[in-house]
Amino acid sequence: MTQKLMSEAKKRKVKVSFDINYRAKMWSSHKAREVLSTLLPYVDYCSAGKLYEQMKERYPNITLFYSTIRQVESASHHTLVGRSPLLFKEACPELNPIVDRVGGVDAAA
């Protein structure tokens, strides 16, 4: 279903942003690689962390790689920095107190 939606977005000239948020407890690295290889050709902007070096050659359609660096002060206080290895490093506001940790990095990015 995700691939179908991404394909439709590309047909309509809609930019696609994708966050590779791998969780080893959810699927194997083999399965993740298999699924991601079908999705990444549709991506324009990608949150990939340290993997961007290998990915930028394999997926030239991805025009921007970005990620965040999280500094944990405490369970309810984090400092996030958004960055793109190719373009910029931008300081983001501190998250203090954290109300809902899930999605905090996405919000900062």
A tleap script that builds the chain and sets N, CA, C and O, in Angstrom:
source leaprc.protein.ff14SB
mol = sequence {
  NMET THR GLN LYS LEU MET SER GLU ALA LYS
  LYS ARG LYS VAL LYS VAL SER PHE ASP ILE
  ASN TYR ARG ALA LYS MET TRP SER SER HIE
  LYS ALA ARG GLU VAL LEU SER THR LEU LEU
  PRO TYR VAL ASP TYR CYS SER ALA GLY LYS
  LEU TYR GLU GLN MET LYS GLU ARG TYR PRO
  ASN ILE THR LEU PHE TYR SER THR ILE ARG
  GLN VAL GLU SER ALA SER HIE HIE THR LEU
  VAL GLY ARG SER PRO LEU LEU PHE LYS GLU
  ALA CYS PRO GLU LEU ASN PRO ILE VAL ASP
  ARG VAL GLY GLY VAL ASP ALA ALA CALA
}
set mol.1.N position { 0.810 -1.187 0.000 }
set mol.1.CA position { 0.000 0.000 0.000 }
set mol.1.C position { 0.866 1.269 0.000 }
set mol.1.O position { 0.563 2.232 -0.704 }
set mol.2.N position { 1.935 1.261 0.788 }
set mol.2.CA position { 2.816 2.431 0.846 }
set mol.2.C position { 3.424 2.716 -0.521 }
set mol.2.O position { 3.471 3.864 -0.962 }
set mol.3.N position { 3.889 1.666 -1.187 }
set mol.3.CA position { 4.493 1.838 -2.509 }
set mol.3.C position { 3.460 2.409 -3.492 }
set mol.3.O position { 3.794 3.267 -4.310 }
set mol.4.N position { 2.236 1.947 -3.415 }
set mol.4.CA position { 1.192 2.441 -4.310 }
set mol.4.C position { 0.947 3.932 -4.074 }
set mol.4.O position { 0.814 4.699 -5.027 }
set mol.5.N position { 0.887 4.343 -2.802 }
set mol.5.CA position { 0.685 5.756 -2.483 }
set mol.5.C position { 1.862 6.613 -2.948 }
set mol.5.O position { 1.669 7.712 -3.466 }
set mol.6.N position { 3.067 6.110 -2.761 }
set mol.6.CA position { 4.254 6.859 -3.183 }
set mol.6.C position { 4.296 6.985 -4.699 }
set mol.6.O position { 4.654 8.038 -5.226 }
set mol.7.N position { 3.936 5.932 -5.394 }
set mol.7.CA position { 3.899 5.949 -6.848 }
set mol.7.C position { 2.874 6.975 -7.353 }
set mol.7.O position { 3.144 7.724 -8.291 }
set mol.8.N position { 1.720 6.995 -6.730 }
set mol.8.CA position { 0.684 7.959 -7.114 }
set mol.8.C position { 1.152 9.390 -6.855 }
set mol.8.O position { 0.896 10.284 -7.661 }
set mol.9.N position { 1.834 9.603 -5.735 }
set mol.9.CA position { 2.371 10.936 -5.440 }
set mol.9.C position { 3.332 11.384 -6.539 }
set mol.9.O position { 3.276 12.529 -6.989 }
set mol.10.N position { 4.203 10.490 -6.964 }
set mol.10.CA position { 5.175 10.837 -8.013 }
set mol.10.C position { 4.465 11.151 -9.324 }
set mol.10.O position { 4.855 12.081 -10.030 }
set mol.11.N position { 3.429 10.386 -9.658 }
set mol.11.CA position { 2.662 10.651 -10.887 }
set mol.11.C position { 2.056 12.055 -10.862 }
set mol.11.O position { 1.921 12.705 -11.899 }
set mol.12.N position { 1.698 12.508 -9.669 }
set mol.12.CA position { 1.076 13.825 -9.514 }
set mol.12.C position { 2.101 14.920 -9.217 }
set mol.12.O position { 1.741 16.055 -8.904 }
set mol.13.N position { 3.386 14.561 -9.319 }
set mol.13.CA position { 4.496 15.497 -9.098 }
set mol.13.C position { 4.531 16.048 -7.670 }
set mol.13.O position { 4.893 17.203 -7.445 }
set mol.14.N position { 4.149 15.203 -6.714 }
set mol.14.CA position { 4.193 15.549 -5.288 }
set mol.14.C position { 5.511 15.034 -4.722 }
set mol.14.O position { 5.864 13.871 -4.917 }
set mol.15.N position { 6.227 15.891 -4.028 }
set mol.15.CA position { 7.487 15.495 -3.401 }
set mol.15.C position { 7.200 14.519 -2.256 }
set mol.15.O position { 6.237 14.687 -1.509 }
set mol.16.N position { 8.050 13.501 -2.133 }
set mol.16.CA position { 7.883 12.472 -1.109 }
set mol.16.C position { 9.038 12.546 -0.121 }
set mol.16.O position { 10.206 12.474 -0.502 }
set mol.17.N position { 8.691 12.691 1.165 }
set mol.17.CA position { 9.668 12.673 2.242 }
set mol.17.C position { 9.495 11.361 3.005 }
set mol.17.O position { 8.374 10.942 3.293 }
set mol.18.N position { 10.617 10.721 3.327 }
set mol.18.CA position { 10.556 9.393 3.943 }
set mol.18.C position { 11.590 9.297 5.056 }
set mol.18.O position { 12.749 9.666 4.871 }
set mol.19.N position { 11.165 8.803 6.202 }
set mol.19.CA position { 12.032 8.636 7.365 }
set mol.19.C position { 12.322 7.154 7.548 }
set mol.19.O position { 11.425 6.377 7.875 }
set mol.20.N position { 13.569 6.765 7.339 }
set mol.20.CA position { 13.965 5.370 7.578 }
set mol.20.C position { 14.167 5.227 9.079 }
set mol.20.O position { 15.201 5.603 9.630 }
set mol.21.N position { 13.169 4.685 9.705 }
set mol.21.CA position { 13.165 4.572 11.148 }
set mol.21.C position { 13.202 3.088 11.509 }
set mol.21.O position { 12.225 2.550 12.029 }
set mol.22.N position { 14.309 2.438 11.238 }
set mol.22.CA position { 14.446 0.994 11.418 }
set mol.22.C position { 14.367 0.593 12.889 }
set mol.22.O position { 15.029 1.179 13.746 }
set mol.23.N position { 13.554 -0.406 13.159 }
set mol.23.CA position { 13.425 -0.978 14.507 }
set mol.23.C position { 13.665 -2.483 14.395 }
set mol.23.O position { 12.841 -3.202 13.829 }
set mol.24.N position { 14.772 -2.952 14.924 }
set mol.24.CA position { 15.152 -4.364 14.820 }
set mol.24.C position { 14.114 -5.292 15.433 }
set mol.24.O position { 13.997 -6.442 15.009 }
set mol.25.N position { 13.374 -4.832 16.401 }
set mol.25.CA position { 12.357 -5.675 17.034 }
set mol.25.C position { 11.118 -5.837 16.154 }
set mol.25.O position { 10.294 -6.720 16.393 }
set mol.26.N position { 10.988 -4.980 15.133 }
set mol.26.CA position { 9.805 -5.037 14.280 }
set mol.26.C position { 10.003 -5.891 13.034 }
set mol.26.O position { 9.056 -6.514 12.553 }
set mol.27.N position { 11.229 -5.926 12.504 }
set mol.27.CA position { 11.493 -6.742 11.321 }
set mol.27.C position { 12.990 -6.965 11.183 }
set mol.27.O position { 13.794 -6.255 11.786 }
set mol.28.N position { 13.352 -7.953 10.386 }
set mol.28.CA position { 14.769 -8.279 10.186 }
set mol.28.C position { 15.414 -7.266 9.255 }
set mol.28.O position { 14.731 -6.583 8.491 }
set mol.29.N position { 16.727 -7.177 9.327 }
set mol.29.CA position { 17.430 -6.258 8.426 }
set mol.29.C position { 17.253 -6.703 6.974 }
set mol.29.O position { 17.198 -5.866 6.073 }
set mol.30.N position { 17.164 -8.008 6.743 }
set mol.30.CA position { 16.946 -8.522 5.385 }
set mol.30.C position { 15.592 -8.049 4.836 }
set mol.30.O position { 15.509 -7.563 3.708 }
set mol.31.N position { 14.535 -8.197 5.643 }
set mol.31.CA position { 13.197 -7.776 5.208 }
set mol.31.C position { 13.143 -6.263 5.026 }
set mol.31.O position { 12.540 -5.768 4.074 }
set mol.32.N position { 13.774 -5.531 5.939 }
set mol.32.CA position { 13.802 -4.072 5.821 }
set mol.32.C position { 14.486 -3.658 4.518 }
set mol.32.O position { 13.987 -2.793 3.798 }
set mol.33.N position { 15.618 -4.272 4.220 }
set mol.33.CA position { 16.354 -3.956 2.983 }
set mol.33.C position { 15.482 -4.242 1.763 }
set mol.33.O position { 15.453 -3.463 0.810 }
set mol.34.N position { 14.775 -5.368 1.806 }
set mol.34.CA position { 13.910 -5.769 0.695 }
set mol.34.C position { 12.798 -4.739 0.472 }
set mol.34.O position { 12.560 -4.315 -0.659 }
set mol.35.N position { 12.127 -4.343 1.540 }
set mol.35.CA position { 11.024 -3.389 1.432 }
set mol.35.C position { 11.536 -2.003 1.052 }
set mol.35.O position { 10.976 -1.353 0.169 }
set mol.36.N position { 12.593 -1.550 1.713 }
set mol.36.CA position { 13.124 -0.214 1.429 }
set mol.36.C position { 13.596 -0.077 -0.006 }
set mol.36.O position { 13.464 0.993 -0.601 }
set mol.37.N position { 14.141 -1.140 -0.569 }
set mol.37.CA position { 14.615 -1.066 -1.964 }
set mol.37.C position { 13.464 -0.847 -2.940 }
set mol.37.O position { 13.683 -0.355 -4.047 }
set mol.38.N position { 12.242 -1.204 -2.549 }
set mol.38.CA position { 11.084 -0.943 -3.416 }
set mol.38.C position { 10.504 0.449 -3.192 }
set mol.38.O position { 9.827 0.982 -4.071 }
set mol.39.N position { 10.761 1.051 -2.018 }
set mol.39.CA position { 10.194 2.361 -1.700 }
set mol.39.C position { 11.116 3.531 -2.044 }
set mol.39.O position { 10.653 4.580 -2.490 }
set mol.40.N position { 12.401 3.350 -1.839 }
set mol.40.CA position { 13.347 4.466 -1.992 }
set mol.40.C position { 13.404 5.074 -3.399 }
set mol.40.O position { 13.723 6.257 -3.515 }
set mol.41.N position { 13.114 4.335 -4.468 }
set mol.41.CA position { 13.088 4.985 -5.784 }
set mol.41.C position { 12.030 6.085 -5.921 }
set mol.41.O position { 12.106 6.893 -6.847 }
set mol.42.N position { 11.059 6.129 -5.026 }
set mol.42.CA position { 9.997 7.141 -5.077 }
set mol.42.C position { 10.272 8.350 -4.174 }
set mol.42.O position { 9.487 9.299 -4.160 }
set mol.43.N position { 11.360 8.324 -3.434 }
set mol.43.CA position { 11.631 9.315 -2.400 }
set mol.43.C position { 12.424 10.506 -2.947 }
set mol.43.O position { 13.348 10.341 -3.743 }
set mol.44.N position { 12.041 11.710 -2.503 }
set mol.44.CA position { 12.773 12.930 -2.842 }
set mol.44.C position { 13.631 13.398 -1.670 }
set mol.44.O position { 14.779 13.801 -1.857 }
set mol.45.N position { 13.073 13.344 -0.468 }
set mol.45.CA position { 13.770 13.785 0.746 }
set mol.45.C position { 13.769 12.616 1.728 }
set mol.45.O position { 12.732 11.998 1.965 }
set mol.46.N position { 14.932 12.319 2.296 }
set mol.46.CA position { 15.056 11.109 3.107 }
set mol.46.C position { 15.820 11.350 4.410 }
set mol.46.O position { 16.923 11.896 4.411 }
set mol.47.N position { 15.213 10.934 5.506 }
set mol.47.CA position { 15.897 10.947 6.792 }
set mol.47.C position { 16.601 9.603 6.924 }
set mol.47.O position { 15.959 8.569 7.109 }
set mol.48.N position { 17.922 9.627 6.827 }
set mol.48.CA position { 18.664 8.372 6.780 }
set mol.48.C position { 19.833 8.321 7.745 }
set mol.48.O position { 20.534 7.311 7.797 }
set mol.49.N position { 20.065 9.369 8.505 }
set mol.49.CA position { 21.183 9.333 9.441 }
set mol.49.C position { 22.508 9.094 8.743 }
set mol.49.O position { 22.817 9.736 7.739 }
set mol.50.N position { 23.281 8.176 9.275 }
set mol.50.CA position { 24.620 7.923 8.755 }
set mol.50.C position { 24.640 7.148 7.453 }
set mol.50.O position { 25.691 7.037 6.823 }
set mol.51.N position { 23.507 6.608 7.035 }
set mol.51.CA position { 23.473 5.764 5.844 }
set mol.51.C position { 23.486 6.536 4.530 }
set mol.51.O position { 23.608 5.938 3.461 }
set mol.52.N position { 23.360 7.855 4.603 }
set mol.52.CA position { 23.199 8.619 3.366 }
set mol.52.C position { 24.371 8.458 2.400 }
set mol.52.O position { 24.169 8.511 1.187 }
set mol.53.N position { 25.575 8.264 2.899 }
set mol.53.CA position { 26.740 8.140 2.014 }
set mol.53.C position { 26.565 6.998 1.017 }
set mol.53.O position { 26.822 7.169 -0.175 }
set mol.54.N position { 26.127 5.831 1.501 }
set mol.54.CA position { 25.924 4.686 0.608 }
set mol.54.C position { 24.674 4.868 -0.250 }
set mol.54.O position { 24.622 4.421 -1.396 }
set mol.55.N position { 23.676 5.525 0.319 }
set mol.55.CA position { 22.404 5.639 -0.379 }
set mol.55.C position { 22.415 6.658 -1.502 }
set mol.55.O position { 21.714 6.465 -2.495 }
set mol.56.N position { 23.172 7.724 -1.389 }
set mol.56.CA position { 23.097 8.785 -2.400 }
set mol.56.C position { 23.562 8.307 -3.772 }
set mol.56.O position { 23.108 8.834 -4.787 }
set mol.57.N position { 24.447 7.332 -3.826 }
set mol.57.CA position { 24.873 6.793 -5.124 }
set mol.57.C position { 23.843 5.823 -5.686 }
set mol.57.O position { 23.614 5.792 -6.895 }
set mol.58.N position { 23.229 5.039 -4.827 }
set mol.58.CA position { 22.268 4.033 -5.269 }
set mol.58.C position { 20.911 4.636 -5.640 }
set mol.58.O position { 20.201 4.112 -6.499 }
set mol.59.N position { 20.561 5.747 -4.980 }
set mol.59.CA position { 19.264 6.387 -5.218 }
set mol.59.C position { 19.453 7.862 -5.559 }
set mol.59.O position { 19.234 8.729 -4.712 }
set mol.60.N position { 19.859 8.149 -6.798 }
set mol.60.CA position { 20.101 9.547 -7.189 }
set mol.60.C position { 18.830 10.395 -7.221 }
set mol.60.O position { 18.907 11.621 -7.299 }
set mol.61.N position { 17.667 9.756 -7.161 }
set mol.61.CA position { 16.405 10.485 -7.109 }
set mol.61.C position { 16.235 11.236 -5.792 }
set mol.61.O position { 15.461 12.191 -5.721 }
set mol.62.N position { 16.952 10.814 -4.749 }
set mol.62.CA position { 16.837 11.479 -3.453 }
set mol.62.C position { 17.715 12.732 -3.490 }
set mol.62.O position { 18.942 12.652 -3.543 }
set mol.63.N position { 17.062 13.874 -3.461 }
set mol.63.CA position { 17.791 15.132 -3.620 }
set mol.63.C position { 18.267 15.724 -2.297 }
set mol.63.O position { 19.146 16.586 -2.282 }
set mol.64.N position { 17.686 15.258 -1.176 }
set mol.64.CA position { 18.088 15.789 0.118 }
set mol.64.C position { 18.031 14.690 1.174 }
set mol.64.O position { 17.015 14.012 1.329 }
set mol.65.N position { 19.126 14.525 1.889 }
set mol.65.CA position { 19.180 13.632 3.041 }
set mol.65.C position { 19.244 14.506 4.283 }
set mol.65.O position { 19.931 15.527 4.296 }
set mol.66.N position { 18.530 14.105 5.324 }
set mol.66.CA position { 18.537 14.874 6.564 }
set mol.66.C position { 18.427 13.924 7.748 }
set mol.66.O position { 18.058 12.759 7.598 }
set mol.67.N position { 18.747 14.432 8.903 }
set mol.67.CA position { 18.625 13.648 10.127 }
set mol.67.C position { 18.625 14.607 11.311 }
set mol.67.O position { 18.717 15.823 11.147 }
set mol.68.N position { 18.523 14.046 12.480 }
set mol.68.CA position { 18.606 14.844 13.690 }
set mol.68.C position { 19.605 14.204 14.647 }
set mol.68.O position { 19.829 12.994 14.631 }
set mol.69.N position { 20.186 15.041 15.465 }
set mol.69.CA position { 21.076 14.580 16.524 }
set mol.69.C position { 20.375 14.911 17.835 }
set mol.69.O position { 20.016 16.060 18.090 }
set mol.70.N position { 20.189 13.892 18.658 }
set mol.70.CA position { 19.481 14.085 19.925 }
set mol.70.C position { 20.483 14.023 21.077 }
set mol.70.O position { 21.225 13.051 21.214 }
set mol.71.N position { 20.495 15.057 21.893 }
set mol.71.CA position { 21.289 15.047 23.118 }
set mol.71.C position { 20.305 14.906 24.271 }
set mol.71.O position { 19.444 15.762 24.471 }
set mol.72.N position { 20.438 13.823 25.027 }
set mol.72.CA position { 19.514 13.543 26.121 }
set mol.72.C position { 20.047 14.156 27.408 }
set mol.72.O position { 21.072 13.730 27.942 }
set mol.73.N position { 19.334 15.159 27.893 }
set mol.73.CA position { 19.682 15.779 29.171 }
set mol.73.C position { 19.070 14.962 30.310 }
set mol.73.O position { 19.707 14.720 31.334 }
set mol.74.N position { 17.812 14.542 30.104 }
set mol.74.CA position { 17.093 13.682 31.038 }
set mol.74.C position { 15.944 13.049 30.261 }
set mol.74.O position { 15.782 13.311 29.069 }
set mol.75.N position { 15.152 12.223 30.923 }
set mol.75.CA position { 14.033 11.566 30.248 }
set mol.75.C position { 13.023 12.563 29.697 }
set mol.75.O position { 12.343 12.275 28.712 }
set mol.76.N position { 12.920 13.720 30.317 }
set mol.76.CA position { 11.934 14.704 29.865 }
set mol.76.C position { 12.561 15.967 29.264 }
set mol.76.O position { 11.869 16.962 29.051 }
set mol.77.N position { 13.863 15.927 28.994 }
set mol.77.CA position { 14.548 17.104 28.452 }
set mol.77.C position { 15.578 16.665 27.415 }
set mol.77.O position { 16.605 16.076 27.752 }
set mol.78.N position { 15.290 16.957 26.161 }
set mol.78.CA position { 16.198 16.628 25.066 }
set mol.78.C position { 16.513 17.887 24.272 }
set mol.78.O position { 15.697 18.805 24.200 }
set mol.79.N position { 17.687 17.925 23.685 }
set mol.79.CA position { 18.058 18.975 22.750 }
set mol.79.C position { 18.243 18.316 21.394 }
set mol.79.O position { 18.961 17.323 21.275 }
set mol.80.N position { 17.593 18.867 20.366 }
set mol.80.CA position { 17.675 18.293 19.026 }
set mol.80.C position { 18.344 19.265 18.073 }
set mol.80.O position { 18.159 20.478 18.172 }
set mol.81.N position { 19.119 18.724 17.155 }
set mol.81.CA position { 19.725 19.509 16.096 }
set mol.81.C position { 19.371 18.844 14.777 }
set mol.81.O position { 19.675 17.670 14.564 }
set mol.82.N position { 18.726 19.597 13.889 }
set mol.82.CA position { 18.440 19.093 12.556 }
set mol.82.C position { 19.668 19.308 11.681 }
set mol.82.O position { 20.343 20.332 11.785 }
set mol.83.N position { 19.953 18.336 10.817 }
set mol.83.CA position { 21.117 18.521 9.945 }
set mol.83.C position { 20.924 17.803 8.626 }
set mol.83.O position { 20.207 16.808 8.522 }
set mol.84.N position { 21.585 18.341 7.634 }
set mol.84.CA position { 21.714 17.703 6.343 }
set mol.84.C position { 23.195 17.682 6.035 }
set mol.84.O position { 23.819 18.740 5.956 }
set mol.85.N position { 23.776 16.507 5.860 }
set mol.85.CA position { 25.220 16.439 5.592 }
set mol.85.C position { 25.633 17.211 4.344 }
set mol.85.O position { 26.795 17.594 4.204 }
set mol.86.N position { 24.697 17.437 3.451 }
set mol.86.CA position { 25.029 18.122 2.212 }
set mol.86.C position { 24.802 19.634 2.287 }
set mol.86.O position { 25.398 20.385 1.515 }
set mol.87.N position { 23.949 20.085 3.205 }
set mol.87.CA position { 23.564 21.484 3.162 }
set mol.87.C position { 23.783 22.293 4.432 }
set mol.87.O position { 24.391 23.362 4.368 }
set mol.88.N position { 23.316 21.830 5.568 }
set mol.88.CA position { 23.305 22.709 6.729 }
set mol.88.C position { 23.282 21.937 8.031 }
set mol.88.O position { 23.087 20.722 8.061 }
set mol.89.N position { 23.489 22.681 9.105 }
set mol.89.CA position { 23.295 22.169 10.458 }
set mol.89.C position { 22.551 23.257 11.199 }
set mol.89.O position { 23.061 24.367 11.356 }
set mol.90.N position { 21.374 22.957 11.646 }
set mol.90.CA position { 20.487 23.957 12.215 }
set mol.90.C position { 20.112 23.608 13.649 }
set mol.90.O position { 19.644 22.501 13.917 }
set mol.91.N position { 20.314 24.535 14.561 }
set mol.91.CA position { 19.909 24.325 15.947 }
set mol.91.C position { 18.397 24.410 16.051 }
set mol.91.O position { 17.771 25.269 15.432 }
set mol.92.N position { 17.823 23.526 16.827 }
set mol.92.CA position { 16.384 23.515 17.059 }
set mol.92.C position { 16.119 23.862 18.515 }
set mol.92.O position { 17.004 23.720 19.359 }
set mol.93.N position { 14.926 24.308 18.809 }
set mol.93.CA position { 14.602 24.614 20.204 }
set mol.93.C position { 14.726 23.375 21.084 }
set mol.93.O position { 14.556 22.246 20.624 }
set mol.94.N position { 15.024 23.608 22.349 }
set mol.94.CA position { 15.069 22.507 23.295 }
set mol.94.C position { 13.658 22.004 23.551 }
set mol.94.O position { 12.699 22.776 23.540 }
set mol.95.N position { 13.542 20.709 23.780 }
set mol.95.CA position { 12.267 20.105 24.128 }
set mol.95.C position { 12.288 19.864 25.633 }
set mol.95.O position { 12.845 18.874 26.108 }
set mol.96.N position { 11.675 20.778 26.371 }
set mol.96.CA position { 11.712 20.682 27.822 }
set mol.96.C position { 10.501 21.398 28.409 }
set mol.96.O position { 10.444 22.626 28.334 }
set mol.97.N position { 9.549 20.708 28.976 }
set mol.97.CA position { 9.545 19.262 29.171 }
set mol.97.C position { 8.971 18.550 27.953 }
set mol.97.O position { 8.171 19.116 27.208 }
set mol.98.N position { 9.385 17.315 27.761 }
set mol.98.CA position { 8.829 16.483 26.692 }
set mol.98.C position { 7.483 15.965 27.170 }
set mol.98.O position { 7.379 15.335 28.222 }
set mol.99.N position { 6.460 16.241 26.380 }
set mol.99.CA position { 5.117 15.783 26.724 }
set mol.99.C position { 4.866 14.426 26.090 }
set mol.99.O position { 4.299 13.536 26.723 }
set mol.100.N position { 5.287 14.263 24.836 }
set mol.100.CA position { 5.084 13.011 24.101 }
set mol.100.C position { 6.338 12.744 23.293 }
set mol.100.O position { 6.546 13.374 22.256 }
set mol.101.N position { 7.186 11.813 23.748 }
set mol.101.CA position { 8.458 11.559 23.090 }
set mol.101.C position { 8.297 11.015 21.685 }
set mol.101.O position { 9.120 11.312 20.819 }
set mol.102.N position { 7.272 10.235 21.434 }
set mol.102.CA position { 7.062 9.667 20.107 }
set mol.102.C position { 6.802 10.799 19.138 }
set mol.102.O position { 5.893 11.602 19.346 }
set mol.103.N position { 7.592 10.870 18.080 }
set mol.103.CA position { 7.407 11.894 17.069 }
set mol.103.C position { 8.185 13.173 17.322 }
set mol.103.O position { 8.108 14.102 16.518 }
set mol.104.N position { 8.922 13.248 18.406 }
set mol.104.CA position { 9.670 14.462 18.713 }
set mol.104.C position { 10.706 14.799 17.666 }
set mol.104.O position { 10.866 15.967 17.311 }
set mol.105.N position { 11.410 13.809 17.167 }
set mol.105.CA position { 12.438 14.031 16.149 }
set mol.105.C position { 11.807 14.455 14.842 }
set mol.105.O position { 12.324 15.341 14.162 }
set mol.106.N position { 10.690 13.831 14.481 }
set mol.106.CA position { 10.001 14.217 13.268 }
set mol.106.C position { 9.548 15.669 13.335 }
set mol.106.O position { 9.642 16.401 12.350 }
set mol.107.N position { 9.059 16.080 14.495 }
set mol.107.CA position { 8.597 17.448 14.667 }
set mol.107.C position { 9.767 18.425 14.519 }
set mol.107.O position { 9.619 19.486 13.912 }
set mol.108.N position { 10.918 18.068 15.068 }
set mol.108.CA position { 12.086 18.948 14.977 }
set mol.108.C position { 12.611 19.017 13.548 }
set mol.108.O position { 13.011 20.085 13.084 }
set mol.109.N position { 12.612 17.889 12.851 }
set mol.109.CA position { 13.103 17.854 11.475 }
set mol.109.C position { 12.217 18.689 10.589 }
set mol.109.O position { 12.463 18.789 9.387 }
savepdb mol mol.pdb
quit
